[in-house]
Amino acid sequence: MSIMFMILQKHRQIGIVYRGLLGAVVITAVEFVAGYIVNIWLDLKIWDYSDQKWNLMGQICPLYSLFWCILSVPVSKICIKLNTIYDG
């Protein structure tokens, strides 16, 4: 989320669609890397999207990327508000 937050700091007025897409891309990329390390490399099997359509190695899938897209919008707004409160 810090990557997304840094981008949002510079571009506070970006649109809701871009905000959601940015969140989905960043979170999905982090989810893939973390999933690869934890689930495949360390063989811990924390999550598995193998049963989802169009999954990538069972670590990410479009359905959950859509969820991240939707969730990113309010979370990004909250982060900006909190930063404004704490940084003045």
Secondary structure, 3 states (H helix, E strand, C coil): CHHHHHHHHHCCCCCHHHHHHHHHHHHHHHHHHHHHHHHHHCCCCCCCCCCCCCCECCCECHHHHHHHHHHHHHHHHHHHHHHHHHHC
